[in-house]
Amino acid sequence: MANNRRPELTHLPDGGCCFFREVKMRLKTGASKSKNSVLIEKYMQKAAVVLAVVLAFPVMGAKAMHIMEGFLPPGWAVAWGAICIPFVVKGFFSIKKKISGNSRMLLLLAMCGAFAFVLSALKLPSVTGSCSHPTGVGLGAIMFGPTAMSVIGVIVLLFQAILLAHGGLTTLGANTFSMGIAGPFASYFVYRLLKKLGVKSTVSVFIAAFIGDIFTYIVTSLQLGAAFPDSGGGFFVSAAKFLGIFAFTQLPLAVAEGILTVIVYNGLKKYSNAELQALKAD
C-alpha cells in the first residue's frame, strides 16, 4: 500500500528549493485542489515574511520621501490627521465586510499589506541627495478598494515610523493621506475606468499601479508646498521644486512598481481567482 503521508515542511534549505520541489511534486502527482491551496497559502505566507525581513533591514536609518518626524508645522500635522479619520473609519467597515467568514480574504489582505510595507521601505537615492521609493498601494486598492488601503496604509506607516525611523508619528496623518488615501484612490479609479473601456487586465493593473505611485508623490509635493511656500513664488513654485527633486528617480520606480504589481496580481489570479472574482462582485 502506498504511503500517502504528507511530508513535513520543517525547514527551507537552499533558499526554499526544497519547498518548491514539494510544490512541483504535488502538482505533478495530481494532489487534490484543497491540498494544493493549503500549500500555496503556506508558500505565500512564508514568502511575505522572508521578503519583509530580508528587505527591511538594509534600509533602516535611511532618509526617504515619507515626510519625516517633526518636519511639518503642528497646524498642518493636525489638519492632515483629521482629514484621514473618516477614510480610515470607512476602511475598517469595508474590510470587515469583505473578510467576514472568509479566512482566505484575510490572507490576501495581509499579503497586500506586506507588499506595501516591503516596497515602501525600499529607498533609492535621488540625484538631489534625497531618496525615493515605491508605494505598493496599487495592488490592495485594485483588489479591496481604496478605503481598505487607508487602514493598511496607517498600519504600514506606523510600523515604519517606529521600527525603521521612516516617516514619523507627527507626520503620520500627512503620509497616510498621500500614500494610504490619495494613491489608492487614484489606482482604483484608473483601474475601474480602464476595465470599463475594455483594456486588457494586465495593462490596466500596470497603469493603475504606475498612476497610484506617481500621484502619491504629487500629493506629497503639494503638501510640502502648502506647508512651506516659496518666499518669491508662493505655493506653486514651492510645490514645483519638490516635484522636481523626486522626478528623476520616481518615474523609473513607478514603472518598476507597475511591472511587479502585474506579476503579483497574475500570480494571485492563478491561485486565488475565486476570491478575486468575489471581491469584484462585492
C-alpha positions in Angstrom: 0.0 0.0 0.0 1.4 3.4 -1.0 2.4 5.7 1.8 0.2 8.8 1.4 1.6 10.5 4.5 2.3 14.2 3.8 5.9 15.2 4.3 6.5 17.8 7.0 7.8 21.3 6.0 10.2 21.8 8.8 12.8 24.0 7.0 13.6 25.6 3.7 17.2 24.7 2.8 18.9 26.3 -0.1 16.7 29.4 -0.2 13.5 27.3 -0.2 14.3 24.9 -3.1 13.0 22.0 -1.0 9.7 23.8 -0.7 9.4 24.5 -4.4 10.3 20.9 -5.2 7.4 19.8 -3.0 5.0 22.1 -4.8 6.1 20.8 -8.2 5.8 17.1 -7.0 2.3 17.6 -5.7 1.1 19.3 -8.8 2.6 16.5 -11.0 1.1 13.7 -8.9 -2.4 15.1 -9.1 -2.8 16.2 -5.5 -6.3 17.4 -4.6 -7.1 21.1 -5.2 -7.7 21.6 -1.5 -4.2 20.3 -0.6 -2.6 22.4 -3.3 -4.4 25.5 -2.0 -3.1 24.9 1.5 0.4 24.5 0.2 0.1 27.7 -1.9 -1.2 29.6 1.2 1.8 28.4 3.2 4.2 29.4 0.5 2.7 32.9 0.2 2.8 33.4 4.0 6.5 32.4 4.2 7.4 34.4 1.1 5.8 37.6 2.6 7.7 37.1 5.9 11.0 36.4 4.2 10.7 39.4 1.9 9.8 41.7 4.8 12.7 40.5 6.9 15.3 40.4 4.3 14.5 43.6 2.5 13.6 45.8 5.5 16.8 45.6 7.4 19.1 47.2 4.8 17.0 50.4 4.7 16.9 51.2 8.4 18.1 54.7 9.1 17.7 55.9 5.5 16.0 59.2 4.7 13.2 58.9 2.2 10.1 60.6 0.7 7.8 59.9 3.7 7.6 63.3 5.4 10.0 62.9 8.4 9.2 63.3 12.1 8.7 66.9 13.2 9.1 68.4 9.7 5.5 69.7 9.3 4.3 72.7 11.4 1.8 71.5 14.1 -1.2 73.0 12.4 -0.6 71.1 9.2 0.2 67.9 11.0 -3.1 68.0 13.0 -5.1 69.0 9.9 -3.9 66.1 7.8 -4.6 63.7 10.6 -8.1 65.0 11.0 -8.8 64.6 7.2 -7.7 61.0 7.3 -10.1 59.9 10.1 -13.3 59.4 8.0 -11.4 57.4 5.4 -9.9 55.1 8.0 -13.2 54.6 9.7 -14.9 53.8 6.4 -12.0 51.5 5.6 -12.5 49.4 8.8 -16.1 48.8 7.9 -15.1 47.9 4.3 -12.5 45.4 5.5 -14.9 43.8 8.0 -17.5 43.3 5.2 -15.0 41.8 2.7 -13.3 39.3 5.1 -16.3 38.3 7.1 -16.4 34.5 7.2 -13.6 34.0 4.7 -10.1 33.4 6.1 -8.5 33.4 2.6 -9.7 37.0 2.1 -7.9 37.9 5.3 -4.7 36.2 3.9 -5.0 38.2 0.7 -5.4 41.4 2.6 -2.4 40.6 4.8 -0.3 40.0 1.6 -1.4 43.4 0.2 -0.2 44.9 3.4 3.1 43.1 3.3 3.6 44.1 -0.3 3.0 47.7 0.5 5.3 47.5 3.6 8.2 46.0 1.7 8.0 48.2 -1.4 7.6 51.4 0.5 10.6 50.5 2.8 12.9 50.3 -0.2 14.8 53.6 -0.9 16.6 54.7 -4.0 18.9 57.7 -3.6 18.0 60.7 -5.8 20.4 63.0 -7.6 19.4 65.7 -5.2 20.7 63.9 -2.2 17.2 62.7 -1.1 15.6 59.4 -1.7 12.5 58.0 -3.4 10.7 54.6 -3.0 7.8 52.7 -4.5 4.5 52.7 -2.6 3.0 49.3 -3.2 -0.6 50.5 -2.6 -2.0 49.9 -6.1 -2.3 46.1 -5.6 -4.5 46.4 -2.5 -6.6 49.2 -4.0 -7.4 47.1 -7.1 -8.3 44.1 -5.0 -10.0 45.5 -1.9 -10.8 49.1 -2.8 -9.3 52.4 -1.8 -10.8 52.8 1.7 -9.4 49.4 2.8 -5.9 50.6 1.9 -6.3 53.6 4.1 -6.3 51.2 7.1 -3.4 49.2 5.7 -1.6 52.5 5.0 -1.9 53.6 8.6 -0.6 50.3 9.9 2.3 50.2 7.4 3.3 53.8 8.1 3.1 53.4 11.8 5.4 50.3 11.9 7.8 52.0 9.5 7.9 55.1 11.7 8.5 53.1 14.9 10.8 50.3 13.6 12.6 51.9 10.6 12.6 55.6 11.5 10.9 56.1 8.1 8.4 58.9 8.3 7.2 59.9 11.8 4.3 59.9 14.3 3.6 63.6 14.0 3.5 63.3 10.2 1.5 60.1 10.2 -1.6 61.9 9.0 0.1 63.6 6.1 1.9 60.5 5.0 -1.3 58.4 5.4 -3.3 60.9 3.2 -0.7 60.8 0.4 0.2 57.1 0.4 -2.8 55.5 2.1 -5.6 57.6 0.6 -4.7 59.6 -2.5 -2.5 56.9 -4.1 -5.0 54.1 -3.6 -8.0 56.2 -4.9 -6.0 57.1 -8.0 -5.1 53.5 -8.7 -8.6 52.3 -8.0 -10.4 54.7 -10.3 -7.9 54.4 -13.1 -8.2 50.6 -12.9 -12.0 50.7 -13.0 -12.0 53.2 -15.9 -9.6 51.1 -18.0 -11.7 48.0 -17.3 -14.9 49.7 -18.5 -13.0 50.8 -21.6 -12.2 47.2 -22.3 -8.4 47.5 -21.7 -6.6 44.2 -21.1 -6.3 43.3 -17.4 -2.5 43.2 -17.4 -2.3 46.7 -18.9 -4.9 48.1 -16.6 -3.1 46.8 -13.5 0.2 48.2 -14.7 -1.2 51.7 -15.4 -3.2 51.8 -12.2 -0.1 50.9 -10.1 2.0 53.4 -12.0 -0.5 56.2 -11.6 -1.0 55.4 -7.9 2.7 55.7 -7.3 3.1 59.0 -9.2 0.0 60.5 -7.7 1.3 59.7 -4.2 4.4 61.8 -4.8 2.4 64.6 -6.5 0.2 64.9 -3.4 3.2 64.8 -1.0 4.9 67.6 -3.0 1.7 69.6 -2.8 1.5 69.0 1.0 5.1 70.3 1.4 4.5 73.2 -1.0 1.5 74.2 1.1 3.4 74.0 4.4 6.5 75.7 3.1 5.5 78.2 0.3 8.3 79.8 -1.6 9.2 83.3 -0.5 9.1 84.6 -4.0 6.6 82.4 -5.9 4.5 81.0 -3.1 2.8 77.6 -3.1 3.1 76.7 -6.8 6.8 77.4 -7.1 7.5 75.5 -3.9 5.4 72.5 -5.0 7.2 72.5 -8.4 10.5 72.4 -6.6 9.5 69.5 -4.5 8.2 67.6 -7.6 11.4 68.2 -9.5 13.5 66.8 -6.6 12.0 63.4 -6.9 11.1 63.2 -10.6 14.4 61.7 -11.7 14.1 58.6 -9.6 10.3 58.3 -9.1 9.4 57.8 -12.7 11.5 54.7 -13.2 10.5 53.4 -9.8 6.8 53.8 -10.8 7.4 51.7 -13.9 9.2 49.0 -11.9 6.3 49.0 -9.4 3.8 48.6 -12.2 5.6 45.6 -13.6 6.0 44.0 -10.1 2.3 44.6 -9.3 1.3 42.9 -12.6 3.4 39.9 -11.7 2.0 39.5 -8.2 -1.6 40.1 -9.4 -1.3 37.5 -12.1 0.1 35.0 -9.6 -2.8 35.7 -7.3 -5.3 35.4 -10.2 -3.9 32.0 -11.0 -4.2 30.5 -7.5 -6.9 32.6 -5.9 -9.2 33.5 -8.8 -12.3 32.6 -6.9 -11.5 35.1 -4.2 -10.6 37.8 -6.7 -13.9 37.3 -8.5 -15.8 37.5 -5.2 -14.0 40.8 -4.4 -15.0 42.2 -7.8 -18.6 41.2 -7.3 -18.8 42.8 -3.9 
